């Protein structure tokens, strides 16, 4: 997805590092690996939701061929074209 507000096109180092760690834990525990406990994991964008599911249910995403963001977003989201107003500057 290009030119969509809040959707970056590059991997963040922290995100890639966490993904590798969650995959390692899944590998050594036979898929029982990781539990995240937080009150507010989604705060800025749909990409955060995808990233959390990627950490916690990557094998499920693979099973349903949704491991890439565009495939996942087209399944669970809807792209809406709208004008976004900038905050008023004084």
DSSP file (Angstrom, degrees, kcal/mol; ACC not computed):
  #  RESIDUE AA STRUCTURE BP1 BP2  ACC     N-H-->O    O-->H-N    N-H-->O    O-->H-N    TCO  KAPPA ALPHA  PHI   PSI    X-CA   Y-CA   Z-CA
    1    1 A X              0   0    0      0, 0.0     2,-0.3     0, 0.0     3,-0.3   0.000 360.0 360.0 360.0 119.9    0.0    0.0    0.0
    2    2 A X        +     0   0    0      1,-0.2     3,-0.1     7,-0.0     6,-0.1  -0.829 360.0  13.0-110.2 149.4    1.5    3.2   -1.1
    3    3 A X  S    S+     0   0    0     -2,-0.3     2,-0.5     1,-0.2    -1,-0.2   0.822  84.6 138.0  58.2  37.0    0.5    6.8   -0.2
    4    4 A X    >   -     0   0    0      3,-0.4     3,-2.1    -3,-0.3    -1,-0.2  -0.962  60.5-111.4-111.9 125.5   -1.8    5.6    2.7
    5    5 A X  T 3  S+     0   0    0     -2,-0.5     3,-0.1     1,-0.3    -3,-0.0  -0.282  99.7  12.4 -57.4 131.6   -1.6    7.7    5.8
    6    6 A X  T 3  S+     0   0    0      1,-0.2     2,-0.7    39,-0.1    41,-0.3   0.426  97.9 112.2  84.2  -0.9    0.0    5.7    8.7
    7    7 A X    <   -     0   0    0     -3,-2.1    -3,-0.4    39,-0.1    -4,-0.2  -0.889  50.8-162.5-110.1 105.8    1.3    2.9    6.5
    8    8 A X        -     0   0    0     -2,-0.7    -3,-0.0     1,-0.1     3,-0.0  -0.433  14.0-148.7 -81.5 159.8    5.1    2.9    6.3
    9    9 A X  S    S+     0   0    0     -2,-0.1     2,-0.3     2,-0.1    -1,-0.1   0.364  71.4  71.2-111.1   4.4    7.0    1.0    3.7
   10   10 A X  S    S-     0   0    0      0, 0.0     2,-0.3     0, 0.0    -2,-0.1  -0.902  81.2-111.6-122.8 152.3   10.1    0.0    5.5
   11   11 A X        -     0   0    0     -2,-0.3     2,-0.3     4,-0.0    -2,-0.1  -0.612  28.6-133.6 -77.3 134.4   10.8   -2.4    8.4
   12   12 A X     >  -     0   0    0     -2,-0.3     4,-2.4     1,-0.1     5,-0.2  -0.686  14.1-128.8 -84.0 143.7   11.7   -0.9   11.7
   13   13 A X  H  > S+     0   0    0     -2,-0.3     4,-2.4     1,-0.2     5,-0.2   0.905 108.5  50.7 -60.2 -43.5   14.7   -2.5   13.4
   14   14 A X  H  > S+     0   0    0      1,-0.2     4,-2.5     2,-0.2    -1,-0.2   0.904 111.0  49.2 -62.4 -40.7   12.9   -3.0   16.7
   15   15 A X  H  > S+     0   0    0      2,-0.2     4,-2.4     1,-0.2    -2,-0.2   0.918 112.0  47.4 -65.1 -44.3   10.0   -4.6   14.9
   16   16 A X  H  X S+     0   0    0     -4,-2.4     4,-2.2     2,-0.2    -2,-0.2   0.895 112.2  50.8 -63.7 -40.1   12.2   -7.0   12.9
   17   17 A X  H  X S+     0   0    0     -4,-2.4     4,-2.0    -5,-0.2    -2,-0.2   0.927 111.3  47.1 -63.8 -46.3   14.1   -7.9   16.1
   18   18 A X  H  X S+     0   0    0     -4,-2.5     4,-2.6     1,-0.2     5,-0.2   0.893 110.0  54.0 -63.8 -39.6   10.9   -8.7   18.0
   19   19 A X  H  X S+     0   0    0     -4,-2.4     4,-2.3     1,-0.2    -1,-0.2   0.929 108.5  48.7 -60.6 -45.3    9.6  -10.7   15.1
   20   20 A X  H  X S+     0   0    0     -4,-2.2     4,-2.1     1,-0.2    -1,-0.2   0.893 112.1  49.7 -62.1 -39.0   12.8  -12.9   15.1
   21   21 A X  H  X S+     0   0    0     -4,-2.0     4,-2.3     2,-0.2    -2,-0.2   0.904 111.0  47.9 -68.0 -40.8   12.5  -13.3   18.9
   22   22 A X  H  X S+     0   0    0     -4,-2.6     4,-2.3     2,-0.2    -2,-0.2   0.887 111.5  50.9 -67.8 -36.8    8.9  -14.4   18.7
   23   23 A X  H  X S+     0   0    0     -4,-2.3     4,-2.1    -5,-0.2    -2,-0.2   0.895 109.8  50.7 -65.1 -39.3    9.7  -16.8   15.9
   24   24 A X  H  X S+     0   0    0     -4,-2.1     4,-2.5     2,-0.2     5,-0.2   0.926 110.2  49.1 -63.1 -45.0   12.5  -18.3   18.0
   25   25 A X  H  X S+     0   0    0     -4,-2.3     4,-1.4     1,-0.2     7,-0.2   0.899 110.7  50.4 -63.8 -39.5   10.2  -18.8   21.0
   26   26 A X  H  X>S+     0   0    0     -4,-2.3     5,-2.9     1,-0.2     4,-0.6   0.897 110.7  51.3 -61.8 -39.3    7.6  -20.5   18.8
   27   27 A X  H ><5S+     0   0    0     -4,-2.1     3,-0.6     1,-0.2    -2,-0.2   0.929 113.0  41.8 -64.8 -47.0   10.3  -22.8   17.4
   28   28 A X  H 3<5S+     0   0    0     -4,-2.5    -1,-0.2     1,-0.2    -2,-0.2   0.659 119.9  43.9 -80.3 -13.7   11.7  -23.9   20.8
   29   29 A X  H 3<5S-     0   0    0     -4,-1.4     3,-0.4    -5,-0.2    -1,-0.2   0.331 111.8-111.6-110.0   6.8    8.2  -24.3   22.4
   30   30 A X  T <<5S-     0   0    0     -3,-0.6    -3,-0.2    -4,-0.6    -4,-0.1   0.851  81.4 -43.7  68.4  34.2    6.5  -26.0   19.5
   31   31 A X  S   <S+     0   0    0     -5,-2.9    -1,-0.2    -6,-0.2    -5,-0.1   0.509 121.7  98.9  90.9   5.1    4.2  -23.1   18.8
   32   32 A X        +     0   0    0     -3,-0.4    -6,-0.1    -6,-0.3    -2,-0.1   0.354  53.1 122.4 -99.1   4.7    3.3  -22.2   22.4
   33   33 A X        +     0   0    0     -8,-0.1     2,-0.4   -11,-0.1    -1,-0.1   0.644  54.4  25.9 -43.9 -56.6    5.9  -19.4   22.6
   34   34 A X        -     0   0    0     22,-0.2     2,-0.4    -3,-0.1    -1,-0.0  -0.912  40.3-172.9-133.4 142.1    4.7  -16.0   23.5
   35   35 A X        -     0   0    0     -2,-0.4     2,-0.4     2,-0.0    -3,-0.0  -0.999  14.5-156.6-126.7 129.4    2.0  -14.1   25.3
   36   36 A X        -     0   0    0     -2,-0.4     2,-0.5     2,-0.1    -2,-0.0  -0.888   6.9-168.6-102.0 135.8    1.7  -10.4   25.1
   37   37 A X        +     0   0    0     -2,-0.4     2,-0.3     4,-0.0    -2,-0.0  -0.928  28.2 131.8-127.9 107.2   -0.1   -8.6   28.0
   38   38 A X        -     0   0    0     -2,-0.5     3,-0.3     1,-0.1    -2,-0.1  -0.990  49.9-140.2-151.3 153.3   -0.9   -5.0   27.5
   39   39 A X  S    S+     0   0    0     -2,-0.3     2,-0.2     1,-0.2    -1,-0.1   0.773  97.8  24.5 -85.3 -28.0   -4.0   -2.8   27.9
   40   40 A X        +     0   0    0      1,-0.1    -1,-0.2     0, 0.0     3,-0.0  -0.564  61.5 151.8-141.0  73.5   -3.5   -0.6   24.8
   41   41 A X        +     0   0    0     -3,-0.3     2,-0.7    -2,-0.2    -1,-0.1   0.781  66.9  61.4 -75.8 -24.7   -1.5   -2.3   22.0
   42   42 A X        +     0   0    0      1,-0.2    -1,-0.1     2,-0.1     4,-0.1  -0.886  55.7 132.3-109.0 113.1   -3.2   -0.4   19.1
   43   43 A X  S    S+     0   0    0     -2,-0.7    -1,-0.2     2,-0.2     3,-0.1   0.631  70.9  22.5-130.4 -24.6   -2.7    3.3   19.2
   44   44 A X  S    S-     0   0    0      1,-0.3     2,-0.3   -38,-0.0    -2,-0.1   0.771 110.4  -6.7-120.9 -35.6   -1.6    4.8   15.9
   45   45 A X    >>  -     0   0    0      1,-0.1     3,-0.9   -38,-0.0     4,-0.8  -0.979  60.2-101.7-160.1 167.1   -2.4    2.6   12.8
   46   46 A X  H 3> S+     0   0    0     -2,-0.3     4,-2.1     1,-0.2     5,-0.2   0.746 113.3  71.0 -65.5 -24.2   -3.7   -0.6   11.3
   47   47 A X  H 3> S+     0   0    0    -41,-0.3     4,-2.6     1,-0.2    -1,-0.2   0.859  92.5  56.7 -62.1 -34.4   -0.1   -1.5   10.8
   48   48 A X  H <> S+     0   0    0     -3,-0.9     4,-2.4     2,-0.2    -1,-0.2   0.902 105.9  49.9 -63.7 -40.2    0.3   -2.0   14.6
   49   49 A X  H  X S+     0   0    0     -4,-0.8     4,-2.2     2,-0.2    -2,-0.2   0.933 112.3  46.9 -63.3 -45.8   -2.6   -4.5   14.6
   50   50 A X  H  X S+     0   0    0     -4,-2.1     4,-2.6     1,-0.2    -2,-0.2   0.914 111.3  52.3 -60.7 -43.1   -1.0   -6.4   11.7
   51   51 A X  H  X S+     0   0    0     -4,-2.6     4,-2.2     1,-0.2    -2,-0.2   0.904 108.7  49.7 -62.5 -42.5    2.4   -6.4   13.5
   52   52 A X  H  X S+     0   0    0     -4,-2.4     4,-2.3     2,-0.2     5,-0.2   0.920 112.7  46.8 -63.2 -43.0    0.9   -7.7   16.7
   53   53 A X  H  X S+     0   0    0     -4,-2.2     4,-3.3     1,-0.2    -2,-0.2   0.882 109.7  54.9 -66.1 -36.1   -0.8  -10.6   14.8
   54   54 A X  H  X S+     0   0    0     -4,-2.6     4,-0.5     1,-0.2    -1,-0.2   0.903 110.8  45.5 -62.7 -41.1    2.4  -11.2   12.9
   55   55 A X  H  < S+     0   0    0     -4,-2.2     3,-0.3    -5,-0.2    -2,-0.2   0.929 125.2  30.3 -64.1 -45.3    4.3  -11.6   16.2
   56   56 A X  H  < S+     0   0    0     -4,-2.3    -2,-0.2     1,-0.2    -3,-0.2   0.721 132.9  23.3 -94.5 -24.2    1.7  -13.8   17.9
   57   57 A X  H  X  +     0   0    0     -4,-3.3     4,-2.1    -5,-0.2     3,-0.4  -0.149  68.3 137.5-137.7  42.0    0.0  -15.8   15.1
   58   58 A X  H  X S+     0   0    0     -4,-0.5     4,-2.6    -3,-0.3     5,-0.2   0.887  75.5  54.1 -60.3 -40.1    2.5  -15.9   12.2
   59   59 A X  H  > S+     0   0    0      1,-0.2     4,-2.3     2,-0.2    -1,-0.2   0.864 108.0  50.8 -63.6 -34.5    1.8  -19.6   11.4
   60   60 A X  H  > S+     0   0    0     -3,-0.4     4,-1.7     2,-0.2    -1,-0.2   0.901 109.1  50.9 -67.3 -41.4   -1.9  -18.8   11.1
   61   61 A X  H  <>S+     0   0    0     -4,-2.1     5,-3.4     1,-0.2     6,-0.4   0.918 111.3  48.4 -61.2 -42.8   -1.1  -16.0    8.7
   62   62 A X  H ><5S+     0   0    0     -4,-2.6     3,-1.6     3,-0.2    -2,-0.2   0.925 107.6  55.3 -61.2 -45.0    1.0  -18.4    6.7
   63   63 A X  H 3<5S+     0   0    0     -4,-2.3    -1,-0.2     1,-0.3    -2,-0.2   0.841 115.2  38.6 -57.6 -35.7   -1.7  -21.0    6.7
   64   64 A X  T 3<5S-     0   0    0     -4,-1.7    -1,-0.3    -5,-0.1    -2,-0.2   0.251 113.9-115.4-101.0  11.6   -4.2  -18.5    5.2
   65   65 A X  T < 5S+     0   0    0     -3,-1.6    -3,-0.2    -4,-0.2     3,-0.1   0.882  81.4 121.5  56.8  43.0   -1.6  -16.9    2.9
   66   66 A X      < +     0   0    0     -5,-3.4    -4,-0.2    -8,-0.1     6,-0.2   0.007  23.8 116.5-120.7  25.9   -1.9  -13.5    4.7
   67   67 A X        +     0   0    0     -6,-0.4     2,-0.4    -5,-0.1    -5,-0.1   0.656  63.2  73.8 -73.4 -14.6    1.8  -13.1    5.8
   68   68 A X  S  > S-     0   0    0     -7,-0.1     4,-2.3    -3,-0.1     3,-0.4  -0.825  85.1-128.2-101.2 140.7    2.2   -9.9    3.7
   69   69 A X  H  > S+     0   0    0     -2,-0.4     4,-3.5     1,-0.2     5,-0.3   0.878 105.6  54.9 -55.1 -44.7    0.6   -6.7    4.9
   70   70 A X  H  > S+     0   0    0      1,-0.2     4,-2.1     2,-0.2    -1,-0.2   0.898 110.6  45.6 -59.2 -41.6   -1.3   -6.0    1.6
   71   71 A X  H  > S+     0   0    0     -3,-0.4     4,-1.0     2,-0.2    -1,-0.2   0.918 115.9  46.7 -66.4 -43.1   -3.0   -9.4    1.6
   72   72 A X  H >X S+     0   0    0     -4,-2.3     4,-2.4     1,-0.2     3,-0.5   0.934 113.0  48.4 -63.3 -47.6   -3.9   -9.0    5.3
   73   73 A X  H 3X S+     0   0    0     -4,-3.5     4,-2.3     1,-0.2    -1,-0.2   0.861 108.7  53.0 -65.0 -36.7   -5.2   -5.5    4.9
   74   74 A X  H 3< S+     0   0    0     -4,-2.1    -1,-0.2    -5,-0.3    -2,-0.2   0.749 113.8  45.1 -71.4 -21.0   -7.3   -6.3    1.9
   75   75 A X  H << S+     0   0    0     -4,-1.0    -2,-0.2    -3,-0.5    -1,-0.2   0.878 128.7  22.0 -84.0 -42.5   -8.9   -9.1    3.9
   76   76 A X  H  < S+     0   0    0     -4,-2.4     2,-0.2    -5,-0.1    -2,-0.2   0.485 119.4  51.2-108.2  -5.4   -9.5   -7.3    7.2
   77   77 A X     <  -     0   0    0     -4,-2.3     2,-0.4    -5,-0.3     0, 0.0  -0.706  61.6-138.0-128.3 178.0   -9.6   -3.6    6.2
   78   78 A X        -     0   0    0     -2,-0.2     2,-0.5     2,-0.0    -4,-0.1  -0.986  17.6-136.5-139.8 126.5  -11.1   -1.2    3.7
   79   79 A X        -     0   0    0     -2,-0.4     2,-0.5    -5,-0.1   -75,-0.0  -0.728  23.6-171.1 -85.5 126.7   -9.2    1.6    2.0
   80   80 A X        -     0   0    0     -2,-0.5     2,-0.6     2,-0.0    -2,-0.0  -0.975  16.0-142.6-121.4 128.6  -11.2    4.9    2.0
   81   81 A X        +     0   0    0     -2,-0.5     2,-0.3     2,-0.0    -2,-0.0  -0.800  39.5 147.2 -90.1 123.2  -10.1    7.9    0.0
   82   82 A X        -     0   0    0     -2,-0.6     2,-0.4     2,-0.0    -2,-0.0  -0.986  50.9-101.2-152.1 157.4  -10.8   11.1    1.9
   83   83 A X        -     0   0    0     -2,-0.3     2,-0.6     1,-0.0    -2,-0.0  -0.682  32.6-151.0 -81.0 131.8   -9.4   14.6    2.4
   84   84 A X        -     0   0    0     -2,-0.4     2,-0.3     0, 0.0    -1,-0.0  -0.926  11.3-140.0-107.6 121.0   -7.4   14.9    5.6
   85   85 A X        -     0   0    0     -2,-0.6     2,-0.2     1,-0.1     3,-0.1  -0.566  12.6-130.2 -81.0 139.9   -7.4   18.4    7.0
   86   86 A X        -     0   0    0     -2,-0.3     3,-0.1     1,-0.1    -1,-0.1  -0.592  35.3 -93.7 -82.4 149.7   -4.3   19.8    8.5
   87   87 A X        -     0   0    0     -2,-0.2     2,-0.3     1,-0.1    -1,-0.1  -0.337  47.5-102.5 -60.9 144.8   -4.4   21.3   12.0
   88   88 A X        -     0   0    0     -3,-0.1     2,-0.4     2,-0.0    -1,-0.1  -0.514  34.8-146.3 -71.5 132.6   -5.0   25.1   12.0
   89   89 A X              0   0    0     -2,-0.3    -1,-0.0     1,-0.1    -3,-0.0  -0.835 360.0 360.0-102.9 138.3   -1.8   27.0   12.6
   90   90 A X              0   0    0     -2,-0.4    -1,-0.1     0, 0.0    -2,-0.0   0.393 360.0 360.0-111.8 360.0   -1.9   30.3   14.5
